[in-house]
Amino acid sequence: MRTLYHPSLQEMSLPTVLYALSDPIRLDIVRRLAENGEQSCGALNLSGPKSTLSHHFKVLRESGVIQTRIEGTQRCISIRNKDLNALFPGLLDAVLHSLDNKNYAELKK
Amino acid sequence: MRTLYHPSLQEMSLPTVLYALSDPIRLDIVRRLAENGEQSCGALNLSGPKSTLSHHFKVLRESGVIQTRIEGTQRCISIRNKDLNALFPGLLDAVLHSLDNKNYAELKK
């Protein structure tokens, strides 16, 4: 079975995590995972070419934002909440809160 | 006098701001500005080629993270705290707090 790379805490860095979050599709993935917990990639119900989505999952995983668990033919992904909060306390919450911020949402209408 | 582009609140977006912050040098610039308030680019005392630094200032300015004020031959830059907090409350604080987080700093030693 192919093993997927996941960075250790020592390998994670703030610039890399911020970069992983600097894309609307990846932010959408993270928001859905934050709302619903671990899910299979398919269950996320994202639109777009599979290769594009695979790329986004990879960027999120290799930065340490998400972890991927292989179960049979499925890949189940979840946010590495504990690791992110140990290294970057409050960061993910601030990002998710910003996404939902009324002032920001109104501007984007 | 050349006018520098600054995005309006309507033009600012979370992915673009996160991207602007996803670089160690740009994070360093933002940290220094957060600690010391408005400063001339020269007073920031950053090492590296001038063209590289100009690029980083531009990315920060065009995302809406900083504003640049031209004063004579100097460019004075500062963080757009009010605008950032209106759109993305708590985000910049979480980023700066993460940079200084003990757990993270220990790992990077």
Backbone of each chain as ProteinMPNN parsed JSONL, in Angstrom:
{"seq_chain_A": "MRTLYHPSLQEMSLPTVLYALSDPIRLDIVRRLAENGEQSCGALNLSGPKSTLSHHFKVLRESGVIQTRIEGTQRCISIRNKDLNALFPGLLDAVLHSLDNKNYAELKK", "coords_chain_A": {"N_chain_A": [[0.834, -1.199, 0.0], [0.522, 2.157, -0.809], [2.222, 4.687, 0.917], [1.229, 7.701, 2.319], [2.725, 10.882, 2.44], [3.047, 12.654, 5.442], [3.752, 15.579, 7.148], [5.867, 15.794, 10.051], [5.474, 17.382, 13.303], [7.772, 18.874, 13.618], [8.457, 19.389, 11.044], [6.552, 21.07, 10.093], [5.545, 24.369, 9.084], [4.793, 27.843, 9.627], [4.603, 29.684, 7.336], [4.158, 27.775, 5.288], [1.759, 26.545, 6.034], [0.039, 28.754, 5.929], [0.227, 29.309, 3.236], [-0.983, 26.989, 2.215], [-3.561, 27.486, 2.951], [-4.265, 29.576, 1.366], [-6.055, 29.608, -0.793], [-9.149, 29.606, -2.49], [-10.601, 27.186, -2.976], [-9.261, 25.343, -1.375], [-9.716, 26.51, 1.095], [-12.433, 26.134, 1.226], [-12.593, 23.356, 1.364], [-11.383, 22.954, 3.879], [-13.177, 24.297, 5.519], [-15.475, 22.711, 5.218], [-14.554, 20.324, 6.333], [-14.079, 21.189, 8.919], [-16.619, 21.682, 9.765], [-17.92, 19.224, 9.555], [-16.275, 17.148, 10.394], [-14.166, 14.181, 10.006], [-14.112, 13.009, 6.661], [-14.797, 11.143, 3.635], [-13.027, 11.76, 0.599], [-14.745, 11.818, -1.577], [-17.245, 12.231, -0.382], [-17.179, 14.871, 0.251], [-18.14, 16.21, -1.838], [-17.276, 18.032, -3.828], [-17.028, 20.271, -6.587], [-15.395, 20.202, -9.792], [-12.401, 19.279, -11.654], [-11.039, 16.016, -11.062], [-8.258, 15.775, -10.857], [-7.445, 18.314, -10.179], [-8.624, 18.608, -7.676], [-7.294, 16.568, -6.306], [-4.751, 17.621, -6.278], [-5.173, 19.84, -4.584], [-5.863, 18.543, -2.169], [-3.457, 17.31, -1.681], [-1.679, 19.497, -1.295], [-2.759, 20.547, 1.057], [-2.401, 18.362, 2.763], [0.41, 17.958, 2.735], [1.309, 20.24, 3.921], [0.522, 19.926, 6.455], [-1.988, 20.57, 7.307], [-4.191, 18.877, 6.913], [-4.972, 15.38, 7.524], [-4.664, 12.218, 5.911], [-6.365, 9.227, 5.675], [-6.22, 5.969, 4.61], [-8.794, 3.889, 3.594], [-9.732, 0.954, 2.579], [-10.825, 1.394, -0.636], [-11.128, 4.017, -0.35], [-10.242, 7.407, 0.508], [-9.953, 8.968, 3.502], [-10.317, 12.082, 4.937], [-9.209, 14.504, 7.347], [-9.026, 17.346, 9.559], [-5.946, 18.308, 11.068], [-6.363, 19.061, 13.845], [-5.348, 19.017, 16.526], [-2.547, 19.125, 16.239], [-2.253, 21.489, 14.746], [-3.29, 23.338, 16.546], [-1.473, 23.121, 18.605], [0.863, 24.151, 17.52], [0.114, 26.529, 16.207], [-1.743, 28.285, 17.768], [-5.141, 29.145, 17.724], [-5.096, 29.996, 15.117], [-6.385, 28.579, 12.969], [-9.035, 28.785, 13.75], [-9.351, 31.568, 13.576], [-9.084, 31.939, 10.857], [-11.272, 30.471, 9.835], [-13.334, 31.814, 11.092], [-12.999, 34.307, 9.948], [-13.704, 33.749, 7.324], [-16.412, 33.446, 7.609], [-17.159, 35.874, 8.503], [-19.364, 38.552, 8.861], [-19.013, 41.174, 7.786], [-17.134, 40.696, 5.802], [-18.39, 38.765, 4.24], [-20.56, 40.227, 3.305], [-19.347, 42.065, 1.619], [-18.538, 40.435, -0.401], [-20.75, 39.664, -1.725]], "CA_chain_A": [[0.0, 0.0, 0.0], [1.277, 3.406, -0.891], [2.131, 5.485, 2.126], [1.156, 9.13, 1.996], [3.577, 11.72, 3.289], [2.485, 13.64, 6.365], [4.863, 16.182, 7.881], [5.86, 15.776, 11.516], [5.36, 18.743, 13.844], [9.044, 19.569, 13.366], [8.547, 19.772, 9.63], [5.505, 22.036, 9.741], [5.947, 25.764, 9.251], [3.69, 28.796, 9.487], [4.408, 30.106, 5.942], [3.61, 26.687, 4.471], [0.347, 26.387, 6.407], [-0.698, 29.918, 5.392], [0.142, 29.11, 1.789], [-1.984, 25.947, 1.951], [-4.893, 28.064, 3.184], [-4.426, 30.789, 0.541], [-6.771, 29.274, -2.03], [-10.587, 29.495, -2.162], [-11.069, 25.789, -2.933], [-8.709, 24.694, -0.175], [-10.444, 27.053, 2.25], [-13.738, 25.489, 1.227], [-12.372, 21.991, 1.878], [-11.116, 23.039, 5.319], [-14.415, 24.666, 6.189], [-16.365, 21.54, 5.266], [-14.012, 19.37, 7.302], [-14.259, 21.758, 10.26], [-18.041, 21.58, 10.115], [-18.457, 17.861, 9.557], [-15.307, 16.143, 10.84], [-13.549, 13.343, 8.966], [-14.971, 12.608, 5.553], [-14.102, 10.648, 2.45], [-12.877, 12.833, -0.394], [-15.959, 11.835, -2.39], [-18.384, 12.756, 0.38], [-17.081, 16.337, 0.341], [-19.038, 16.708, -2.873], [-16.709, 19.237, -4.439], [-17.044, 20.257, -8.043], [-14.087, 20.465, -10.386], [-11.7, 18.083, -12.134], [-10.472, 15.202, -9.994], [-6.821, 16.03, -10.715], [-7.311, 19.592, -9.451], [-8.95, 18.359, -6.267], [-6.193, 15.782, -5.746], [-3.663, 18.571, -6.012], [-5.504, 20.625, -3.386], [-5.745, 17.66, -0.997], [-2.022, 17.079, -1.465], [-1.082, 20.715, -0.709], [-3.235, 20.618, 2.443], [-1.775, 17.276, 3.54], [1.869, 18.127, 2.848], [1.584, 21.381, 4.805], [0.151, 19.528, 7.805], [-3.335, 21.032, 7.673], [-5.094, 17.722, 7.0], [-4.381, 14.045, 7.441], [-5.411, 11.33, 5.027], [-6.372, 7.842, 6.132], [-6.724, 5.138, 3.513], [-9.696, 2.836, 4.095], [-10.17, 0.252, 1.373], [-10.564, 2.196, -1.838], [-11.425, 5.425, -0.058], [-9.345, 8.23, 1.305], [-10.723, 9.762, 4.456], [-9.484, 13.201, 5.364], [-9.66, 15.29, 8.499], [-8.112, 18.424, 9.95], [-5.03, 17.96, 12.166], [-6.673, 20.106, 14.828], [-4.478, 19.009, 17.71], [-1.213, 19.584, 15.831], [-2.33, 22.9, 14.36], [-3.479, 24.181, 17.729], [-0.245, 23.111, 19.408], [1.867, 25.018, 16.893], [-0.422, 27.833, 15.776], [-3.01, 28.373, 18.505], [-6.121, 30.163, 17.32], [-4.974, 30.395, 13.716], [-7.431, 28.005, 12.122], [-10.297, 29.407, 14.163], [-9.408, 32.934, 13.037], [-9.294, 31.828, 9.408], [-12.654, 30.039, 9.612], [-14.176, 32.909, 11.567], [-12.893, 35.364, 8.924], [-14.49, 33.307, 6.169], [-17.834, 33.618, 7.915], [-17.387, 37.213, 9.039], [-20.464, 39.242, 8.188], [-18.494, 42.286, 6.978], [-16.453, 40.147, 4.627], [-19.412, 38.1, 3.421], [-21.38, 41.266, 2.644], [-18.553, 42.653, 0.526], [-18.347, 39.456, -1.477], [-22.047, 39.37, -2.355]], "C_chain_A": [[0.865, 1.244, 0.0], [1.111, 4.178, 0.413], [2.141, 6.955, 1.747], [2.021, 9.915, 2.969], [2.741, 12.656, 4.153], [3.649, 14.27, 7.12], [4.728, 15.968, 9.385], [5.694, 17.22, 12.001], [6.616, 19.55, 13.538], [9.135, 20.088, 11.938], [7.515, 20.835, 9.232], [6.003, 23.47, 9.939], [4.747, 26.686, 8.993], [3.52, 29.279, 8.044], [3.753, 29.022, 5.084], [2.128, 26.457, 4.77], [-0.482, 27.544, 5.843], [-0.833, 29.796, 3.879], [-0.949, 28.082, 1.454], [-3.401, 26.51, 2.081], [-5.203, 29.226, 2.232], [-5.122, 30.529, -0.794], [-8.243, 29.051, -1.701], [-11.079, 28.051, -2.088], [-10.531, 25.086, -1.683], [-9.373, 25.227, 1.09], [-11.816, 26.389, 2.373], [-13.63, 24.058, 1.775], [-12.211, 22.031, 3.4], [-12.387, 23.416, 6.076], [-15.361, 23.468, 6.298], [-15.876, 20.508, 6.278], [-14.21, 19.877, 8.731], [-15.704, 21.583, 10.711], [-18.481, 20.142, 10.339], [-17.493, 16.778, 10.034], [-14.804, 15.309, 9.673], [-14.554, 12.917, 7.907], [-14.136, 11.972, 4.448], [-14.046, 11.783, 1.442], [-14.154, 12.965, -1.228], [-17.123, 12.497, -1.684], [-18.35, 14.274, 0.491], [-17.891, 17.009, -0.759], [-18.56, 18.01, -3.515], [-16.817, 19.129, -5.947], [-15.638, 20.559, -8.554], [-13.408, 19.175, -10.782], [-11.019, 17.339, -10.978], [-8.99, 15.514, -9.767], [-6.572, 17.339, -9.951], [-7.572, 19.373, -7.966], [-7.839, 17.565, -5.592], [-5.02, 16.682, -5.398], [-3.939, 19.362, -4.73], [-5.395, 19.771, -2.119], [-4.266, 17.457, -0.645], [-1.357, 18.299, -0.799], [-1.489, 20.825, 0.767], [-2.545, 19.562, 3.311], [-0.287, 17.544, 3.767], [2.258, 19.346, 3.684], [1.285, 21.016, 6.258], [-1.241, 19.977, 8.218], [-4.303, 19.856, 7.818], [-4.296, 16.415, 7.044], [-5.288, 13.163, 6.588], [-5.237, 9.901, 5.517], [-6.954, 7.025, 4.981], [-7.565, 4.009, 4.094], [-10.276, 2.139, 2.87], [-9.818, 1.08, 0.154], [-10.781, 3.684, -1.584], [-10.294, 6.122, 0.686], [-10.203, 9.089, 2.212], [-9.832, 10.867, 4.995], [-10.104, 13.95, 6.535], [-8.611, 16.345, 8.81], [-7.227, 17.949, 11.101], [-5.167, 19.019, 13.271], [-5.67, 20.197, 15.966], [-3.099, 19.582, 17.364], [-1.229, 21.065, 15.482], [-2.469, 23.794, 15.592], [-2.26, 24.209, 18.638], [0.767, 24.108, 18.842], [1.356, 26.438, 16.658], [-1.768, 28.083, 16.451], [-3.901, 29.503, 17.995], [-6.105, 30.49, 15.837], [-6.129, 29.87, 12.86], [-8.797, 28.596, 12.463], [-10.435, 30.803, 13.557], [-9.678, 32.907, 11.537], [-10.754, 31.468, 9.12], [-13.636, 31.139, 10.008], [-14.173, 34.046, 10.54], [-13.734, 35.029, 7.699], [-15.962, 33.615, 6.366], [-18.166, 35.024, 8.406], [-18.394, 37.989, 8.187], [-19.952, 40.354, 7.277], [-17.878, 41.781, 5.678], [-17.477, 39.519, 3.674], [-20.262, 39.119, 2.653], [-20.646, 41.854, 1.441], [-18.493, 41.728, -0.678], [-19.64, 39.094, -2.188], [-22.089, 39.797, -3.815]], "O_chain_A": [[1.837, 1.339, 0.75], [0.006, 4.306, 0.941], [2.968, 7.396, 0.949], [2.04, 9.641, 4.169], [1.852, 13.354, 3.665], [4.466, 13.543, 7.685], [3.622, 15.961, 9.927], [5.765, 18.161, 11.21], [6.548, 20.742, 13.239], [9.799, 21.087, 11.66], [7.607, 21.424, 8.155], [6.785, 23.744, 10.85], [3.826, 26.349, 8.248], [2.393, 29.289, 7.551], [2.895, 29.318, 4.252], [1.338, 26.204, 3.86], [-1.584, 27.33, 5.336], [-1.87, 30.133, 3.308], [-1.735, 28.28, 0.528], [-4.323, 26.059, 1.4], [-6.292, 29.797, 2.292], [-4.808, 31.164, -1.801], [-8.554, 28.371, -0.723], [-11.894, 27.725, -1.225], [-11.248, 24.336, -1.021], [-9.571, 24.482, 2.049], [-12.295, 26.12, 3.474], [-14.476, 23.616, 2.552], [-12.825, 21.243, 4.118], [-12.636, 22.897, 7.164], [-15.972, 23.241, 7.343], [-16.671, 19.895, 6.989], [-14.477, 19.094, 9.642], [-15.975, 21.363, 11.891], [-19.312, 19.867, 11.205], [-17.862, 15.604, 10.074], [-14.984, 15.669, 8.509], [-15.68, 12.522, 8.207], [-12.936, 12.221, 4.333], [-14.909, 12.66, 1.431], [-14.591, 14.071, -1.546], [-17.897, 13.232, -2.297], [-19.367, 14.9, 0.789], [-18.276, 18.175, -0.661], [-19.33, 18.95, -3.715], [-16.712, 18.042, -6.517], [-14.803, 21.104, -7.831], [-13.78, 18.1, -10.312], [-10.498, 17.951, -10.047], [-8.519, 15.517, -8.629], [-5.618, 17.453, -9.182], [-6.845, 19.88, -7.111], [-7.476, 17.845, -4.449], [-4.38, 16.523, -4.358], [-3.051, 19.533, -3.895], [-4.884, 20.241, -1.102], [-3.884, 17.437, 0.525], [-0.574, 18.151, 0.14], [-0.665, 21.154, 1.621], [-2.155, 19.835, 4.446], [0.213, 17.372, 4.879], [3.408, 19.469, 4.107], [1.731, 21.698, 7.18], [-1.634, 19.781, 9.368], [-5.132, 19.835, 8.727], [-3.128, 16.356, 6.661], [-6.506, 13.339, 6.551], [-4.122, 9.43, 5.741], [-8.021, 7.335, 4.451], [-7.115, 3.269, 4.969], [-11.182, 2.652, 2.213], [-8.657, 1.425, -0.063], [-10.636, 4.507, -2.488], [-9.505, 5.496, 1.394], [-11.065, 9.839, 1.753], [-8.72, 10.61, 5.456], [-11.323, 14.021, 6.694], [-7.462, 16.248, 8.379], [-7.702, 17.264, 12.007], [-4.23, 19.755, 13.58], [-5.204, 21.277, 16.329], [-2.556, 20.41, 18.095], [-0.331, 21.811, 15.873], [-1.857, 24.859, 15.677], [-2.029, 25.183, 19.354], [1.44, 24.818, 19.59], [2.069, 27.416, 16.88], [-2.808, 28.094, 15.792], [-3.473, 30.648, 17.857], [-6.996, 31.182, 15.344], [-6.765, 30.624, 12.123], [-9.607, 28.87, 11.578], [-11.507, 31.176, 13.082], [-10.409, 33.747, 11.013], [-11.395, 32.082, 8.268], [-14.643, 31.36, 9.334], [-15.204, 34.67, 10.289], [-14.386, 35.895, 7.115], [-16.668, 33.993, 5.431], [-19.324, 35.327, 8.692], [-18.279, 38.064, 6.964], [-20.394, 40.475, 6.135], [-18.074, 42.357, 4.608], [-17.423, 39.723, 2.461], [-20.631, 38.895, 1.5], [-21.239, 42.105, 0.392], [-18.408, 42.175, -1.822], [-19.636, 38.313, -3.139], [-23.108, 39.618, -4.481]]}, "seq_chain_B": "MRTLYHPSLQEMSLPTVLYALSDPIRLDIVRRLAENGEQSCGALNLSGPKSTLSHHFKVLRESGVIQTRIEGTQRCISIRNKDLNALFPGLLDAVLHSLDNKNYAELKK", "coords_chain_B": {"N_chain_B": [[3.584, 62.672, -9.254], [3.998, 59.271, -8.623], [1.283, 57.136, -8.138], [0.54, 54.762, -5.725], [-0.932, 51.569, -5.906], [-3.573, 50.624, -3.83], [-5.671, 48.2, -2.514], [-9.247, 48.498, -2.227], [-11.579, 47.905, 0.495], [-13.513, 46.282, -0.605], [-12.126, 45.025, -2.574], [-10.371, 43.383, -1.317], [-9.345, 40.093, -0.314], [-9.686, 37.021, 1.508], [-8.092, 34.691, 0.715], [-6.048, 36.018, -0.731], [-4.858, 37.671, 1.179], [-3.931, 35.726, 2.981], [-2.115, 34.474, 1.311], [-0.269, 36.568, 0.953], [0.83, 36.59, 3.458], [2.212, 34.257, 3.552], [4.99, 33.86, 3.55], [8.298, 33.781, 4.774], [9.909, 36.143, 4.904], [8.074, 38.181, 4.418], [6.405, 37.772, 6.598], [8.156, 38.496, 8.586], [8.498, 41.221, 8.056], [5.888, 42.117, 8.6], [5.699, 41.482, 11.293], [7.636, 43.205, 12.399], [6.495, 45.68, 11.782], [4.159, 45.492, 13.251], [5.155, 45.535, 15.785], [6.468, 48.0, 15.969], [5.011, 50.002, 14.717], [4.278, 52.473, 12.113], [6.856, 52.697, 9.7], [9.776, 53.75, 7.817], [10.771, 52.135, 4.8], [13.498, 51.709, 4.726], [14.218, 51.944, 7.429], [13.395, 49.583, 8.473], [15.408, 47.85, 8.24], [16.096, 45.481, 6.855], [17.672, 42.562, 5.561], [18.954, 41.564, 2.348], [18.468, 41.593, -1.271], [17.522, 44.703, -2.786], [15.555, 44.664, -4.763], [14.196, 42.313, -4.254], [13.099, 42.841, -1.748], [11.462, 44.999, -2.431], [9.618, 43.689, -4.018], [8.382, 42.08, -2.053], [7.223, 44.043, -0.399], [5.401, 45.057, -2.201], [3.679, 42.856, -2.681], [2.539, 42.622, -0.154], [1.29, 45.122, 0.064], [-0.485, 45.151, -2.139], [-2.221, 43.169, -1.461], [-3.548, 44.249, 0.591], [-2.588, 44.164, 3.158], [-0.628, 45.947, 4.091], [-0.155, 49.554, 4.102], [1.242, 52.108, 2.03], [2.891, 55.115, 2.338], [3.984, 57.935, 0.715], [6.676, 59.96, 1.436], [8.407, 62.599, 0.719], [11.448, 61.435, -0.346], [11.126, 59.051, 0.734], [9.525, 55.927, 1.507], [6.92, 55.207, 3.582], [5.721, 52.66, 5.565], [2.912, 50.87, 6.903], [0.807, 48.708, 8.887], [-2.467, 47.813, 7.807], [-4.338, 47.867, 10.016], [-6.993, 48.501, 10.911], [-8.641, 47.99, 8.699], [-8.023, 45.306, 8.191], [-8.887, 44.132, 10.565], [-11.587, 44.67, 10.437], [-12.457, 43.123, 8.318], [-11.289, 40.584, 8.677], [-11.415, 39.54, 11.501], [-9.238, 39.119, 14.201], [-7.442, 37.61, 12.796], [-4.82, 38.55, 12.038], [-3.673, 38.895, 14.544], [-3.678, 36.232, 15.408], [-1.893, 35.112, 13.616], [0.49, 36.517, 14.217], [0.759, 35.812, 16.872], [1.095, 33.084, 16.575], [3.565, 33.015, 15.331], [5.187, 33.678, 17.432], [4.724, 31.696, 19.171], [5.573, 29.503, 21.739], [5.818, 26.675, 21.516], [6.108, 26.354, 18.761], [8.337, 27.944, 18.223], [10.281, 26.549, 19.638], [10.48, 24.198, 18.192], [11.628, 25.098, 15.902], [14.16, 25.715, 16.49]], "CA_chain_B": [[3.998, 61.634, -8.32], [3.397, 57.98, -8.89], [0.344, 56.706, -7.102], [0.649, 53.322, -5.497], [-2.227, 50.884, -5.785], [-4.016, 49.997, -2.573], [-7.026, 47.68, -2.727], [-10.321, 48.906, -1.31], [-12.068, 46.765, 1.284], [-14.254, 45.406, -1.528], [-11.188, 44.271, -3.408], [-9.536, 42.496, -0.502], [-9.912, 38.752, -0.126], [-8.968, 36.205, 2.495], [-6.992, 33.93, 0.117], [-4.945, 36.9, -1.117], [-4.174, 38.089, 2.414], [-3.177, 34.569, 3.492], [-0.965, 34.279, 0.433], [0.72, 37.611, 1.254], [1.47, 36.255, 4.738], [2.769, 32.897, 3.485], [6.41, 33.935, 3.218], [9.023, 34.14, 6.003], [10.364, 37.543, 4.897], [6.898, 39.048, 4.575], [5.965, 37.648, 7.992], [9.103, 39.267, 9.373], [8.134, 42.633, 7.843], [4.639, 42.383, 9.324], [5.98, 41.447, 12.73], [8.335, 44.446, 12.776], [5.526, 46.787, 11.724], [3.217, 45.322, 14.363], [5.851, 45.9, 17.027], [7.0, 49.37, 15.996], [4.182, 50.97, 14.0], [4.741, 52.914, 10.795], [8.3, 52.893, 9.532], [10.25, 53.828, 6.437], [11.267, 50.828, 4.368], [14.898, 51.626, 5.127], [14.352, 51.783, 8.875], [13.08, 48.202, 8.851], [16.715, 47.217, 8.392], [16.01, 44.098, 6.385], [18.767, 42.194, 4.668], [18.488, 40.99, 1.082], [18.493, 42.511, -2.4], [16.464, 45.715, -2.756], [14.459, 44.273, -5.662], [13.425, 41.277, -3.554], [12.31, 43.492, -0.705], [10.407, 45.771, -3.114], [8.588, 42.722, -4.396], [7.629, 41.676, -0.86], [6.377, 45.186, 0.003], [4.322, 45.157, -3.183], [2.704, 41.781, -2.422], [1.82, 42.979, 1.08], [0.439, 46.29, -0.217], [-1.559, 44.838, -3.097], [-3.202, 42.288, -0.812], [-4.254, 45.042, 1.604], [-2.019, 43.985, 4.496], [0.044, 47.189, 4.5], [-0.323, 50.734, 3.254], [2.492, 52.824, 1.803], [2.726, 56.559, 2.264], [5.216, 58.498, 0.191], [7.045, 61.194, 2.126], [9.674, 63.004, 0.1], [12.079, 60.326, -1.086], [10.949, 57.82, 1.512], [8.227, 55.249, 1.576], [6.628, 54.808, 4.959], [4.716, 51.607, 5.514], [2.263, 50.478, 8.155], [-0.22, 47.673, 8.734], [-3.846, 48.318, 7.717], [-4.982, 47.171, 11.138], [-8.439, 48.72, 11.01], [-9.278, 47.282, 7.589], [-7.855, 43.859, 8.384], [-9.741, 43.669, 11.665], [-12.992, 44.75, 10.022], [-12.767, 42.004, 7.42], [-10.771, 39.291, 9.16], [-11.134, 39.814, 12.907], [-8.417, 38.158, 14.942], [-6.529, 36.844, 11.941], [-3.434, 39.008, 12.13], [-3.219, 38.562, 15.894], [-3.415, 34.79, 15.485], [-0.666, 34.857, 12.85], [1.629, 37.036, 14.986], [0.841, 34.998, 18.084], [1.65, 31.794, 16.155], [4.997, 33.219, 15.07], [5.89, 33.768, 18.711], [4.31, 30.599, 20.033], [6.707, 28.782, 22.332], [5.938, 25.321, 20.935], [6.585, 26.482, 17.399], [9.698, 28.484, 18.283], [11.175, 25.469, 20.113], [10.688, 23.246, 17.102], [12.407, 25.709, 14.818], [15.537, 25.979, 16.963]], "C_chain_B": [[3.256, 60.317, -8.613], [2.443, 57.597, -7.751], [0.441, 55.195, -6.951], [-0.736, 52.716, -5.321], [-2.435, 50.311, -4.384], [-5.422, 49.464, -2.804], [-8.02, 48.306, -1.755], [-10.749, 47.679, -0.504], [-12.772, 45.752, 0.374], [-13.319, 44.524, -2.338], [-10.348, 43.275, -2.616], [-10.188, 41.118, -0.368], [-9.047, 37.947, 0.832], [-7.851, 35.382, 1.853], [-5.783, 34.817, -0.221], [-4.149, 37.369, 0.105], [-3.356, 36.93, 2.982], [-1.954, 34.303, 2.622], [0.135, 35.301, 0.751], [1.496, 37.279, 2.528], [2.245, 34.935, 4.687], [4.25, 32.877, 3.1], [7.182, 34.419, 4.449], [9.47, 35.605, 6.038], [9.174, 38.485, 5.093], [6.342, 38.964, 5.999], [6.868, 38.479, 8.899], [8.796, 40.767, 9.258], [6.903, 42.981, 8.683], [4.87, 42.388, 10.831], [6.663, 42.746, 13.182], [7.383, 45.642, 12.773], [4.547, 46.708, 12.891], [3.868, 45.779, 15.666], [6.153, 47.401, 17.107], [6.14, 50.407, 15.287], [4.807, 51.386, 12.682], [6.246, 53.156, 10.767], [8.64, 53.087, 8.062], [10.816, 52.457, 6.081], [12.709, 50.631, 4.828], [15.069, 51.326, 6.61], [14.049, 50.364, 9.337], [14.347, 47.368, 8.938], [16.705, 45.754, 7.994], [17.208, 43.796, 5.495], [18.176, 41.598, 3.393], [18.492, 42.034, -0.011], [17.289, 43.456, -2.386], [15.262, 45.284, -3.624], [13.565, 43.204, -5.016], [12.521, 41.914, -2.498], [11.168, 44.307, -1.325], [9.256, 44.856, -3.512], [7.728, 42.341, -3.172], [6.717, 42.817, -0.372], [5.161, 45.29, -0.918], [3.238, 44.089, -2.929], [1.872, 42.12, -1.184], [0.849, 44.136, 0.823], [-0.746, 45.906, -1.098], [-2.584, 43.851, -2.537], [-4.038, 43.076, 0.199], [-3.695, 44.892, 3.0], [-1.336, 45.263, 4.981], [-0.367, 48.349, 3.592], [1.015, 51.457, 3.17], [2.19, 54.297, 1.6], [4.051, 57.121, 1.765], [5.488, 59.83, 0.866], [8.408, 61.605, 1.613], [10.242, 61.848, -0.7], [11.854, 58.997, -0.373], [9.569, 57.223, 1.33], [8.025, 54.772, 3.004], [5.502, 53.779, 4.93], [4.17, 51.275, 6.898], [1.203, 49.431, 7.851], [-1.602, 48.31, 8.667], [-4.702, 47.609, 8.772], [-6.507, 47.279, 11.132], [-9.167, 47.904, 9.92], [-9.187, 45.764, 7.775], [-8.787, 43.35, 9.48], [-11.221, 43.741, 11.324], [-13.365, 43.524, 9.185], [-12.431, 40.643, 8.028], [-10.418, 39.401, 10.642], [-10.299, 38.71, 13.556], [-7.375, 37.458, 14.111], [-5.068, 37.261, 12.128], [-2.861, 38.695, 13.515], [-2.85, 37.092, 15.996], [-2.117, 34.456, 14.741], [0.561, 35.301, 13.654], [1.852, 36.21, 16.246], [1.455, 33.626, 17.74], [3.148, 31.89, 15.924], [5.794, 33.153, 16.373], [5.57, 32.604, 19.636], [5.503, 29.747, 20.455], [6.909, 27.413, 21.674], [6.554, 25.378, 19.545], [8.04, 26.946, 17.401], [10.688, 27.398, 18.704], [11.495, 24.499, 18.99], [11.643, 23.796, 16.057], [13.835, 26.022, 15.235], [16.56, 25.149, 16.204]], "O_chain_B": [[2.042, 60.296, -8.82], [2.769, 57.724, -6.57], [0.424, 54.454, -7.934], [-1.6, 53.295, -4.663], [-1.58, 49.612, -3.842], [-6.29, 50.213, -3.251], [-7.682, 48.606, -0.61], [-10.33, 46.558, -0.792], [-12.647, 44.54, 0.551], [-13.678, 43.416, -2.737], [-9.688, 42.415, -3.2], [-11.412, 40.995, -0.315], [-7.842, 38.168, 0.948], [-6.743, 35.365, 2.39], [-4.637, 34.414, -0.02], [-2.921, 37.453, 0.065], [-2.22, 37.124, 3.415], [-0.888, 33.951, 3.127], [1.315, 34.956, 0.812], [2.666, 37.637, 2.664], [2.865, 34.543, 5.675], [4.701, 31.97, 2.399], [6.759, 35.375, 5.1], [9.415, 36.24, 7.091], [9.258, 39.461, 5.838], [5.867, 39.961, 6.543], [6.402, 39.091, 9.861], [8.833, 41.49, 10.253], [6.874, 43.996, 9.379], [4.298, 43.205, 11.552], [6.312, 43.312, 14.217], [7.453, 46.506, 13.647], [4.154, 47.731, 13.452], [3.206, 46.342, 16.539], [6.1, 47.995, 18.184], [6.503, 51.583, 15.256], [5.739, 50.748, 12.191], [6.821, 53.74, 11.685], [7.902, 52.654, 7.177], [11.279, 51.717, 6.948], [13.097, 49.545, 5.259], [15.947, 50.558, 7.003], [14.398, 49.981, 10.453], [14.385, 46.331, 9.601], [17.237, 44.898, 8.7], [17.694, 44.663, 4.77], [17.019, 41.176, 3.378], [18.515, 43.231, 0.274], [16.182, 43.061, -2.022], [14.109, 45.512, -3.261], [12.349, 43.193, -5.205], [11.345, 41.574, -2.374], [10.049, 44.306, -0.813], [8.084, 45.2, -3.363], [6.501, 42.289, -3.259], [5.576, 42.576, 0.021], [4.048, 45.572, -0.475], [2.042, 44.382, -2.96], [0.656, 41.928, -1.169], [-0.28, 44.124, 1.311], [-1.881, 46.296, -0.824], [-3.683, 43.716, -3.076], [-5.105, 42.626, 0.614], [-4.264, 45.434, 3.948], [-1.453, 45.621, 6.152], [-0.854, 48.154, 2.479], [1.815, 51.427, 4.106], [1.339, 54.669, 0.791], [5.11, 56.822, 2.317], [4.638, 60.721, 0.869], [9.432, 61.047, 2.007], [9.599, 61.341, -1.619], [12.328, 57.952, -0.818], [8.593, 57.915, 1.041], [8.843, 54.036, 3.558], [4.452, 54.016, 4.333], [4.862, 51.382, 7.91], [0.759, 49.285, 6.712], [-1.877, 49.258, 9.404], [-5.638, 46.872, 8.463], [-7.216, 46.29, 11.322], [-10.162, 47.23, 10.185], [-10.154, 45.039, 7.544], [-9.395, 42.287, 9.354], [-12.022, 42.97, 11.853], [-14.453, 42.965, 9.33], [-13.192, 39.684, 7.903], [-9.24, 39.359, 10.999], [-10.624, 37.526, 13.463], [-6.506, 36.778, 14.655], [-4.196, 36.421, 12.35], [-1.708, 38.282, 13.64], [-1.834, 36.74, 16.595], [-1.339, 33.614, 15.189], [1.543, 34.567, 13.762], [2.989, 35.944, 16.637], [2.236, 33.077, 18.518], [3.905, 30.982, 16.267], [6.914, 32.644, 16.413], [6.083, 32.531, 20.752], [6.321, 29.333, 19.634], [8.029, 27.043, 21.322], [7.407, 24.563, 19.194], [8.872, 26.408, 16.671], [11.803, 27.335, 18.186], [12.627, 24.038, 18.85], [12.374, 23.047, 15.409], [14.626, 26.53, 14.441], [17.757, 25.247, 16.474]]}, "name": "protein", "num_of_chains": 2, "seq": "MRTLYHPSLQEMSLPTVLYALSDPIRLDIVRRLAENGEQSCGALNLSGPKSTLSHHFKVLRESGVIQTRIEGTQRCISIRNKDLNALFPGLLDAVLHSLDNKNYAELKKMRTLYHPSLQEMSLPTVLYALSDPIRLDIVRRLAENGEQSCGALNLSGPKSTLSHHFKVLRESGVIQTRIEGTQRCISIRNKDLNALFPGLLDAVLHSLDNKNYAELKK"}
